[in-house]
Amino acid sequence: MPERSKSSSVSNLPLILDIDDFKGDFSFDALFGNLVNELLPSFQEEEADTAGGHGLGGTEALPNGHARASSDAAKFAQGDSIPLFPEVDALLSLFKDSCKELIDLRKQVDGKLYNLKKEVSTQDAKHRRTLTELEKGVDGLFDSFARLDSRISSVGQTAAKIGDHLQSADAQRETASQTIELVKYLMEFNSSPGDLMELSPLFSDDSRVAEAASIAQKLRSFAEEDIARAVPSVVGSATASRGLEVAVANLQEYCNELENRLLSRFDAASQRRELSTMSECAKILSQFNRGSSAMQHYVATRPMFIDVEIMNSDTRLVLGDQGSQASPSNVARGLSSLYKEITDTVRKEAATIMAVFPSPNDVMSILVQRVLEQRVTALLDKLLVKPSLVNPPPMEEGGLLLYLRMLAVAYEKTQELARELRAVGCGDLDVEGLTESLFSSHMDEYPEHEQASLGQLYQAKLDELRAENQNVSDSTGTIGRSKGASVASSHQQISVAVVTEFVRWNEEALTRCTLFSSQPATLAANVKAVFTCLLDQVSQYITDGLERARDSLTEAAAMRERFVLGTNLSRRVAAAAASAAEAAAAAGESSFRSFMVAVQRCGSSVAIVQQYFANSISRLLLPVDGAHAASCEEMATAMSSAEGAAYKGLQQCIETVMAEVERLLSAEQKATDYRSPDDGMAPDHRPTNACTRVVAYLSRVLEAAFTALEGLNKQAFLTELGNRLYKGLLNHWQKFTFNPSGGLRLKRDITEYGEFVRSFNAPSVDEKFELLGILANVFIVAPESLSSLFEGTPSIRKDAQRFIQLREDYKSAKLASRLSSLWSGSS
């Protein structure tokens, strides 16, 4: 900081500035304040005011306690003789001195900077030289390290080779030592055939039996390989081979004796449940044929394979007491219990096997295979006796269905057993494939048995229905039919419940197909075969039902033909014939209703089959290309026979209805209905009695058709019936003569018929009856107005020509000549 002597004059002494003042947190305000503090006391006071706040009345407190007025006030009190800013000269002198010292300081700093730059440049050059020398030294050091590493690697490889040679030499020495030992033992076994008394103590010491077994196996392997390599053409080799053959024979005998001794010890330990001894024996026996003899021996000695009582208990548990008929549900419960017992037994054996055998998975594989092939197979052979397809068991004994149900239960439960055994453990054994093989003889002919069973069920059901129908016929006798009340009562009607039963049989068969068929193609083939049986059964059943209903219609038609009224009959004979005709009509109406019921039930049966196909069959056939489409086509083909029978029957129904309509018209229509006498009385505007009877009959009998038929079938039937009714009425009215009042009566009948046929919802029929109404006007209008009737409807001129000839005044009014020009023009 700048300093100045208090007693000296400001202008006489130079300003002292320190370079350190410009270092660190330099503040120009602080530098300036330090320069002018002594010359401008007011500057100090303003700084004090700023720091401590303003005093009262513009005064400041001094250290001695006196108040001092501000410098401005003092100056104002002194008068105008004192300059306004007397310190300016001192400040100018101060600033000049400060500039000179600042210039000197800058020169000093520039000199120092120049010296420092020069020194830094010198040190930098020196440092670069040092770095270059260091880099050269480091490169040399790296080269030295690389040579050292290469040398170390070479020495290491040499050492490793030496070690390998030493290890190989040691192994050869050990092998040679063992070979010498083995040759010594081989010479002992090669002494004489069957002589095992002079062997080393090793081969008779029970405490070293594991070592003896290992050496014996090595000796036998060596001898057998040497014999295989020997060349008989060389005498010496042949002699050597014969000598080794003696050793091989003796070794085989010794190994057999040792194996039997170990098996005996193993059995004794097994009886005492000494797992450690069993494990030791099993480990030694594993050197003989990989321990297969020990594994087979252990499995074969399990009680469930040798205890006859256990096998008999299995049969009683599943099949029940001897001589009783086992049911699938009881067999299912018995198999569940038996298979649970087998699984528990195998699980217990697994614990022992894990603790005893060095290769437990192999033992488990043998055990599970023995369980399935012996214990399970023995039971299945008694449970499943494949029936003959030529002479199947009768339904009284359960038929083929009982066999199939037993097969399904046994297959499903045995598959569950296989999964349980897989969970317990069965090594590498394909337990699922082995289980499938147990049923292979039954699966080969399963589709044929399933189809034969469905056929047997169908035939039994038909026999049952025939017996029921015969009982009903016997109980009712001929009551009612003698009066012609119901021809159809003796015929069995189609039952939707029976078709539902067919579907239920098929569903059960489908469940078995799904159970037995794991491959999609096989499943689709079996499902298609089973579904074809259902199609054949339903088609035959409903077709036969429709044919029986048609027979009723045929019988009713025969009755009508039998009682056709002739001419010139006595009143009594005519009355009897009329009564018989009424009976035939009643029989026809009853047969019509029966056939409509058959058609309705036929439609319901087909719908049930279609729904079953959509819900159950389709999803099983879709994965196989073409199977679904083929089944759809087969279903359509199967139902075509029923459709043909239904079509023929509906035609017979129309014939039956029209025959009764014609009978009613012939019996009820009077000549006076359309030729009323001109007695001056008001004309009768009611429909004729024949019309009323016909409409009443049609309304009554067609109620069954409206209920039974639907869709296009209903529309086609009613359209055909309407057309036939139209033609029948035209032919009927050709028999009568009409006067104007009769024409009005005819028009009233036509209106009645037209209103009835509108319920058919057949536009073509409605149009024909509307034209009939127009046609009836030919009997009402005057002769001179006839030509104007057909101006808008030329299509009815042909029928009008015939109708005009039925006018009462046709000849008297000479209508033939009057209308000849009209007919010639229309032609």
BANUDREN-274887 format. One record per residue (C-alpha): residue in one letter; z, x, y. Coordinates in steps of 0.1 Angstrom, whole numbers, padded with zeros to 4 digits, always signed. Example, Ala and Ser with C-alpha at 12.3 -4.5 7.8 and 13.67 -1.06 7.14 Angstrom:
BEGIN
A+0078+0123-0045 S+0071+0137-0011 
//
This chain:
BEGIN
M+0000+0000+0000 P-0006+0013+0035 E+0025+0028+0052 R+0032+0037+0088 S+0062+0053+0106 K+0083+0029+0125 S+0090+0053+0153 S+0055+0066+0158 S+0028+0051+0178 V+0002+0032+0159 S-0027+0049+0176 N-0013+0084+0171 L-0008+0085+0134 P-0035+0080+0108 L-0035+0051+0083 I-0026+0061+0047 L-0044+0040+0020 D-0037+0045-0017 I-0065+0042-0044 D-0040+0025-0066 D-0040-0005-0042 F-0075-0013-0054 K-0067-0013-0091 G-0055-0043-0112 D-0052-0076-0095 F-0066-0066-0061 S-0061-0091-0032 F-0079-0087+0001 D-0054-0110+0018 A-0025-0088+0008 L-0043-0057+0020 F-0051-0072+0053 G-0016-0085+0057 N+0000-0051+0051 L-0023-0036+0077 V-0015-0060+0106 N+0022-0068+0098 E+0036-0044+0124 L+0011-0052+0151 L+0012-0090+0147 P+0048-0101+0142 S+0036-0137+0147 F+0015-0133+0115 Q+0047-0125+0097 E+0065-0155+0112 E+0036-0179+0102 E+0038-0165+0067 A+0075-0172+0067 D+0069-0207+0079 T+0044-0213+0052 A+0068-0200+0026 G+0101-0216+0039 G+0090-0246+0059 H+0090-0251+0097 G+0123-0249+0117 L+0137-0275+0140 G+0122-0277+0175 G+0098-0247+0169 T+0127-0222+0167 E+0135-0198+0138 A+0169-0186+0127 L+0173-0148+0130 P+0196-0127+0109 N+0222-0123+0137 G+0224-0161+0141 H+0205-0165+0174 A+0175-0187+0177 R+0142-0173+0189 A+0114-0192+0204 S+0080-0188+0189 S+0058-0160+0202 D+0033-0184+0218 A+0061-0200+0237 A+0074-0167+0249 K+0040-0156+0260 F+0036-0189+0279 A+0069-0183+0296 Q+0060-0148+0308 G+0032-0162+0330 D-0005-0156+0334 S+0000-0118+0340 I+0003-0110+0303 P-0031-0109+0284 L-0037-0137+0259 F-0041-0113+0229 P-0026-0079+0239 E-0027-0066+0203 V-0065-0065+0201 D-0069-0029+0211 A-0043-0018+0186 L-0060-0038+0159 L-0095-0024+0168 S-0081+0012+0165 L-0064+0002+0133 F-0095-0012+0118 K-0116+0019+0128 D-0090+0042+0112 S-0090+0020+0081 C-0128+0021+0078 K-0127+0059+0081 E-0101+0061+0053 L-0119+0036+0032 I-0151+0057+0035 D-0131+0088+0025 L-0116+0070-0004 R-0151+0058-0015 K-0163+0095-0013 Q-0133+0105-0034 V-0141+0078-0060 D-0178+0087-0061 G-0168+0123-0067 K-0145+0114-0094 L-0171+0091-0110 Y-0197+0119-0109 N-0174+0143-0126 L-0164+0117-0152 K-0201+0109-0159 K-0209+0146-0163 E-0179+0151-0186 V-0188+0120-0207 S-0224+0132-0210 T-0211+0166-0223 Q-0187+0150-0247 D-0214+0126-0260 A-0238+0154-0267 K-0210+0173-0285 H-0202+0141-0305 R-0238+0136-0315 R-0240+0171-0328 T-0208+0165-0348 L-0221+0133-0363 T-0254+0149-0374 E-0234+0177-0391 L-0212+0151-0408 E-0242+0131-0421 K-0256+0162-0436 G-0223+0169-0453 V-0220+0133-0466 D-0255+0135-0481 G-0246+0167-0498 L-0214+0151-0511 F-0233+0121-0525 D-0257+0144-0543 S-0227+0162-0558 F-0212+0129-0569 A-0245+0118-0585 R-0247+0150-0604 L-0211+0146-0615 D-0217+0110-0626 S-0247+0119-0646 R-0228+0147-0663 I-0199+0124-0670 S-0223+0098-0685 S-0239+0124-0707 V-0205+0137-0719 G-0195+0100-0725 Q-0226+0093-0746 T-0220+0124-0766 A-0184+0115-0771 A-0195+0080-0782 K-0220+0094-0807 I-0194+0117-0820 G-0170+0088-0823 D-0196+0066-0841 H-0203+0095-0865 L-0166+0099-0870 Q-0161+0062-0876 S-0191+0060-0899 A-0178+0090-0918 D-0144+0074-0921 A-0160+0041-0932 Q-0181+0060-0957 R-0150+0079-0969 E-0131+0046-0972 T-0161+0030-0990 A-0164+0060-1013 S-0127+0058-1020 Q-0129+0021-1027 T-0160+0026-1048 I-0143+0053-1069 E-0114+0028-1074 L-0139+0000-1083 V-0158+0023-1107 K-0125+0031-1124 Y-0117-0006-1127 L-0153-0013-1138 M-0150+0013-1166 E-0119-0005-1178 F-0138-0037-1180 N-0167-0019-1196 S-0147-0005-1225 S-0154-0031-1252 P-0163-0068-1253 G-0134-0092-1251 D-0108-0064-1248 L-0087-0071-1218 M-0055-0054-1230 E-0061-0020-1216 L-0066-0031-1180 S-0046-0016-1151 P-0013-0033-1143 L-0030-0046-1112 F-0048-0073-1132 S-0016-0085-1150 D+0008-0083-1121 D+0015-0119-1108 S+0027-0105-1075 R-0007-0088-1069 V-0029-0117-1082 A-0047-0121-1048 E-0057-0084-1048 A-0067-0086-1084 A-0089-0117-1078 S-0106-0100-1048 I-0113-0068-1069 A-0125-0088-1099 Q-0150-0107-1077 K-0163-0075-1061 L-0167-0059-1096 R-0185-0089-1110 S-0208-0091-1079 F-0216-0054-1082 A-0223-0056-1119 E-0245-0087-1116 E-0265-0071-1088 D-0270-0039-1108 I-0282-0059-1138 A-0307-0078-1116 R-0321-0045-1102 A-0323-0028-1136 V-0358-0019-1151 P-0358-0024-1189 S-0388+0000-1193 V-0365+0030-1187 V-0343+0037-1218 G-0315+0050-1198 S-0315+0021-1174 A-0316-0003-1203 T-0286+0013-1218 A-0268+0012-1186 S-0276-0024-1181 R-0263-0033-1215 G-0231-0015-1207 L-0227-0035-1174 E-0234-0067-1193 V-0203-0060-1212 A-0184-0055-1180 V-0199-0087-1166 A-0188-0107-1196 N-0153-0092-1195 L-0151-0098-1158 Q-0162-0134-1162 E-0136-0140-1189 Y-0109-0124-1168 C-0119-0145-1137 N-0119-0177-1158 E-0085-0168-1172 L-0072-0159-1137 E-0087-0191-1122 N-0071-0213-1149 R-0038-0195-1144 L-0040-0202-1106 L-0049-0238-1112 S-0019-0242-1135 R+0003-0227-1109 F-0014-0249-1082 D-0007-0281-1103 A+0029-0271-1109 A+0034-0266-1072 S+0017-0299-1065 Q+0041-0317-1087 R+0070-0301-1068 R+0053-0306-1034 E+0056-0269-1027 L+0030-0267-1000 S+0034-0230-0994 T+0027-0221-1031 M-0002-0246-1031 S-0016-0230-1000 E-0013-0195-1015 C-0031-0205-1047 A-0058-0223-1028 K-0064-0193-1006 I-0068-0171-1037 L-0089-0197-1055 S-0112-0198-1025 Q-0126-0165-1037 F-0140-0182-1069 N-0171-0201-1060 R-0157-0207-1025 G-0128-0226-1040 S-0149-0255-1053 S-0130-0256-1086 A-0097-0259-1068 M-0111-0286-1044 Q-0126-0306-1072 H-0095-0302-1094 Y-0072-0314-1066 V-0093-0344-1058 A-0098-0354-1094 T-0061-0353-1101 R-0052-0379-1074 P-0036-0409-1089 M-0060-0434-1074 F-0088-0419-1095 I-0070-0416-1128 D-0044-0445-1128 V-0060-0475-1146 E-0033-0498-1132 I-0044-0489-1096 M-0080-0499-1104 N-0069-0532-1121 S-0047-0539-1090 D-0077-0534-1068 T-0096-0561-1088 R-0067-0586-1087 L-0062-0581-1050 V-0098-0588-1041 L-0110-0612-1068 G-0077-0629-1076 D-0066-0639-1111 Q-0091-0637-1139 G-0111-0669-1144 S-0106-0682-1108 Q-0135-0687-1084 A-0131-0663-1055 S-0141-0675-1020 P-0156-0653-0993 S-0126-0658-0971 N-0101-0647-0998 V-0124-0618-1007 A-0124-0608-0970 R-0087-0608-0968 G-0084-0589-1001 L-0109-0562-0990 S-0091-0558-0957 S-0058-0552-0975 L-0073-0529-1001 Y-0093-0508-0976 K-0063-0505-0954 E-0043-0492-0984 I-0071-0467-0992 T-0073-0455-0956 D-0035-0449-0955 T-0037-0430-0988 V-0066-0408-0976 R-0047-0402-0943 K-0016-0390-0963 E-0038-0368-0985 A-0055-0354-0953 A-0021-0341-0941 T-0016-0323-0974 I-0051-0309-0974 M-0048-0296-0939 A-0016-0277-0948 V-0029-0263-0982 F-0066-0256-0982 P-0083-0229-0961 S-0114-0252-0958 P-0099-0286-0953 N-0131-0303-0941 D-0148-0294-0974 V-0119-0310-0994 M-0120-0341-0972 S-0157-0345-0978 I-0152-0344-1015 L-0122-0368-1014 V-0140-0394-0992 Q-0171-0391-1014 R-0150-0397-1045 V-0133-0427-1029 L-0166-0444-1021 E-0185-0435-1052 Q-0157-0442-1077 R-0130-0465-1064 V-0151-0486-1040 T-0182-0487-1062 A-0161-0499-1092 L-0148-0528-1072 L-0182-0537-1057 D-0198-0537-1092 K-0173-0564-1102 L-0175-0583-1070 L-0213-0584-1065 V-0234-0594-1094 K-0270-0598-1083 P-0283-0632-1094 S-0317-0639-1109 L-0343-0653-1086 V-0360-0670-1116 N-0328-0688-1128 P-0305-0688-1098 P-0269-0700-1102 P-0265-0738-1096 M-0252-0751-1063 E-0221-0764-1082 E-0212-0728-1088 G-0219-0718-1052 G-0256-0710-1057 L-0273-0680-1041 L-0254-0687-1009 L-0221-0676-1025 Y-0236-0643-1035 L-0251-0637-1000 R-0218-0645-0984 M-0199-0622-1007 L-0225-0595-1000 A-0221-0599-0963 V-0183-0598-0965 A-0183-0567-0988 Y-0209-0549-0966 E-0191-0556-0934 K-0157-0546-0947 T-0170-0515-0964 Q-0187-0504-0932 E-0153-0508-0914 L-0138-0486-0941 A-0164-0460-0935 R-0156-0459-0898 E-0119-0456-0906 L-0125-0428-0930 R-0148-0410-0904 A-0119-0413-0879 V-0094-0398-0905 G-0119-0370-0912 C-0146-0364-0939 G-0160-0330-0930 D-0198-0329-0929 L-0202-0359-0953 D-0226-0386-0941 V-0202-0413-0948 E-0223-0440-0932 G-0254-0430-0952 L-0233-0429-0984 T-0219-0464-0977 E-0255-0477-0972 S-0265-0463-1005 L-0237-0483-1023 F-0256-0515-1013 S-0292-0501-1018 S-0298-0521-1050 H-0288-0553-1032 M-0307-0546-1000 D-0340-0540-1019 E-0343-0578-1027 Y-0321-0592-0999 P-0350-0610-0980 E-0361-0627-1012 H-0326-0638-1020 E-0321-0651-0985 Q-0353-0671-0986 A-0345-0684-1021 S-0310-0695-1009 L-0324-0714-0980 G-0349-0731-1003 Q-0321-0740-1027 L-0300-0754-0999 Y-0329-0775-0987 Q-0337-0789-1022 A-0300-0797-1027 K-0299-0815-0994 L-0330-0836-1002 D-0315-0845-1036 E-0283-0856-1018 L-0303-0877-0993 R-0324-0893-1020 A-0292-0902-1040 E-0276-0918-1009 N-0308-0938-1002 Q-0310-0949-1038 N-0274-0961-1036 V-0281-0980-1005 S-0312-0996-1020 D-0293-1005-1052 S-0265-1021-1032 T-0288-1042-1009 G-0313-1051-1036 T-0342-1072-1023 I-0321-1093-0999 G-0339-1095-0966 R-0371-1081-0979 S-0378-1113-0997 K-0380-1130-0964 G-0400-1101-0949 A-0371-1091-0926 S-0375-1054-0929 V-0399-1034-0950 A-0386-1002-0936 S-0350-1007-0948 S-0358-0991-0981 H-0372-0960-0966 Q-0351-0930-0956 Q-0351-0924-0918 I-0353-0889-0902 S-0319-0876-0892 V-0313-0851-0864 A-0280-0842-0880 V-0299-0830-0911 V-0322-0808-0890 T-0292-0795-0872 E-0278-0785-0906 F-0311-0767-0914 V-0307-0747-0882 R-0270-0740-0890 W-0281-0725-0924 N-0307-0704-0906 E-0282-0692-0880 E-0259-0680-0908 A-0288-0663-0925 L-0298-0647-0892 T-0263-0633-0888 R-0267-0616-0922 C-0301-0603-0912 T-0286-0587-0881 L-0257-0572-0902 F-0279-0557-0929 S-0309-0545-0908 S-0302-0515-0886 Q-0339-0507-0877 P-0356-0530-0852 A-0388-0533-0874 T-0368-0542-0905 L-0347-0566-0885 A-0378-0583-0870 A-0394-0587-0904 N-0363-0602-0920 V-0357-0625-0890 K-0393-0637-0891 A-0391-0644-0929 V-0359-0664-0924 F-0373-0683-0894 T-0404-0692-0914 C-0382-0709-0939 L-0367-0730-0912 L-0401-0739-0899 D-0413-0749-0933 Q-0382-0770-0940 V-0382-0788-0906 S-0420-0793-0908 Q-0418-0807-0943 Y-0388-0829-0936 I-0400-0845-0904 T-0436-0849-0918 D-0422-0866-0949 G-0401-0888-0926 L-0431-0898-0905 E-0451-0904-0936 R-0424-0927-0950 A-0424-0946-0916 R-0462-0948-0918 D-0458-0963-0953 S-0437-0990-0938 L-0465-0998-0913 T-0491-0998-0942 E-0470-1022-0962 A-0466-1045-0932 A-0504-1044-0927 A-0509-1053-0964 M-0486-1082-0959 R-0506-1094-0930 E-0538-1092-0949 R-0522-1111-0978 F-0513-1140-0957 V-0544-1145-0936 L-0550-1182-0930 G-0581-1196-0945 T-0599-1229-0937 N-0596-1263-0953 L-0560-1258-0964 S-0536-1286-0970 R-0508-1290-0945 R-0481-1278-0970 V-0501-1247-0979 A-0509-1239-0943 A-0472-1242-0934 A-0463-1218-0962 A-0490-1194-0952 A-0478-1196-0916 S-0442-1189-0926 A-0454-1159-0947 A-0474-1147-0917 E-0443-1149-0895 A-0425-1128-0921 A-0453-1103-0921 A-0452-1101-0883 A-0414-1095-0885 A-0420-1068-0910 G-0446-1052-0888 E-0423-1053-0858 S-0395-1038-0878 S-0419-1011-0891 F-0430-1004-0855 R-0395-0999-0843 S-0387-0977-0873 F-0417-0955-0867 M-0408-0951-0830 V-0373-0941-0840 A-0388-0916-0864 V-0411-0902-0836 Q-0381-0899-0813 R-0360-0881-0838 C-0390-0859-0847 G-0392-0849-0810 S-0355-0842-0809 S-0357-0821-0841 V-0386-0800-0827 A-0367-0795-0795 I-0337-0782-0815 V-0359-0757-0833 Q-0375-0746-0801 Q-0341-0741-0784 Y-0329-0721-0814 F-0360-0699-0813 A-0355-0693-0775 N-0318-0686-0777 S-0315-0666-0810 I-0348-0656-0825 S-0367-0643-0794 R-0344-0615-0785 L-0346-0600-0820 L-0384-0602-0822 L-0393-0589-0787 P-0386-0552-0794 V-0414-0552-0820 D-0449-0555-0807 G-0466-0587-0817 A-0437-0602-0836 H-0427-0627-0810 A-0463-0639-0804 A-0469-0643-0842 S-0437-0664-0846 C-0447-0686-0817 E-0481-0692-0833 E-0465-0698-0867 M-0442-0724-0851 A-0471-0742-0835 T-0489-0742-0869 A-0459-0755-0888 M-0454-0784-0864 S-0491-0794-0864 S-0487-0813-0897 A-0459-0834-0881 E-0481-0839-0850 G-0509-0852-0872 A-0487-0876-0890 A-0472-0888-0857 Y-0507-0893-0843 K-0519-0914-0873 G-0487-0934-0872 L-0491-0942-0835 Q-0526-0954-0842 Q-0511-0977-0869 C-0485-0989-0844 I-0513-0999-0820 E-0531-1017-0849 T-0498-1035-0858 V-0492-1046-0822 M-0528-1058-0817 A-0527-1076-0850 E-0497-1096-0839 V-0512-1101-0805 E-0543-1116-0821 R-0522-1137-0844 L-0502-1151-0815 L-0533-1158-0795 S-0550-1175-0824 A-0520-1196-0833 E-0508-1205-0798 Q-0540-1207-0776 K-0553-1243-0774 A-0588-1253-0763 T-0573-1276-0737 D-0555-1246-0720 Y-0587-1236-0702 R-0605-1270-0702 S-0580-1294-0688 P-0592-1331-0685 D-0601-1342-0651 D-0574-1369-0649 G-0565-1364-0613 M-0532-1347-0620 A-0523-1315-0602 P-0534-1284-0621 D-0508-1264-0641 H-0502-1230-0624 R-0480-1217-0652 P-0493-1191-0677 T-0503-1206-0710 N-0479-1206-0739 A-0500-1180-0758 C-0498-1157-0728 T-0461-1162-0725 R-0456-1155-0763 V-0478-1124-0762 V-0461-1109-0731 A-0427-1116-0746 Y-0437-1100-0779 L-0451-1069-0761 S-0421-1066-0739 R-0398-1068-0769 V-0417-1045-0793 L-0427-1018-0767 E-0391-1013-0756 A-0388-0990-0786 A-0420-0971-0775 F-0407-0967-0739 T-0375-0951-0754 A-0390-0930-0781 L-0421-0916-0763 E-0422-0894-0732 G-0446-0873-0712 L-0482-0871-0722 N-0476-0887-0756 K-0462-0918-0739 Q-0491-0919-0714 A-0518-0915-0740 F-0502-0942-0763 L-0498-0968-0736 T-0533-0961-0722 E-0548-0966-0756 L-0528-0998-0761 G-0538-1011-0727 N-0574-1006-0734 R-0571-1023-0768 L-0553-1052-0752 Y-0581-1055-0726 K-0608-1056-0753 G-0588-1080-0775 L-0583-1104-0746 L-0620-1103-0737 N-0630-1111-0773 H-0603-1138-0775 W-0615-1156-0744 Q-0651-1156-0757 K-0640-1184-0780 F-0632-1209-0752 T-0650-1230-0727 F-0637-1231-0691 N-0638-1256-0663 P-0625-1249-0628 S-0589-1258-0635 G-0591-1238-0667 G-0604-1209-0647 L-0573-1211-0625 R-0551-1212-0656 L-0570-1181-0670 K-0565-1163-0637 R-0528-1170-0640 D-0527-1155-0675 I-0546-1125-0663 T-0521-1120-0635 E-0493-1122-0661 Y-0509-1097-0683 G-0517-1074-0654 E-0481-1074-0641 F-0470-1065-0676 V-0494-1036-0681 R-0485-1021-0647 S-0453-1009-0665 F-0476-0986-0685 N-0483-0965-0654 A-0519-0962-0665 P-0542-0965-0635 S-0574-0969-0656 V-0558-0999-0674 D-0546-1014-0641 E-0581-1012-0628 K-0595-1030-0658 F-0571-1059-0654 E-0578-1061-0617 L-0615-1065-0626 L-0606-1092-0651 G-0590-1111-0622 I-0622-1109-0603 L-0642-1119-0634 A-0621-1151-0638 N-0635-1163-0605 V-0668-1171-0622 F-0651-1203-0636 I-0637-1214-0603 V-0665-1211-0577 A-0694-1234-0573 P-0727-1224-0590 E-0744-1216-0558 S-0716-1190-0549 L-0718-1171-0582 S-0742-1145-0569 S-0719-1135-0541 L-0690-1126-0565 F-0706-1094-0577 E-0719-1079-0545 G-0689-1055-0542 T-0684-1050-0580 P-0717-1045-0597 S-0700-1029-0627 I-0687-1062-0641 R-0721-1080-0641 K-0725-1075-0678 D-0691-1091-0686 A-0697-1117-0659 Q-0730-1127-0676 R-0711-1134-0708 F-0683-1152-0690 I-0706-1174-0670 Q-0721-1187-0703 L-0685-1200-0710 R-0686-1223-0680 E-0684-1259-0689 D-0714-1267-0666 Y-0735-1237-0678 K-0762-1260-0692 S-0758-1290-0669 A-0760-1268-0638 K-0789-1249-0653 L-0771-1216-0644 A-0793-1196-0667 S-0825-1201-0647 R-0806-1200-0614 L-0791-1166-0621 S-0820-1151-0639 S-0832-1132-0608 L-0797-1118-0604 W-0796-1105-0639 S-0831-1090-0637 G-0822-1073-0605 S-0790-1058-0619 S-0809-1045-0650 
//
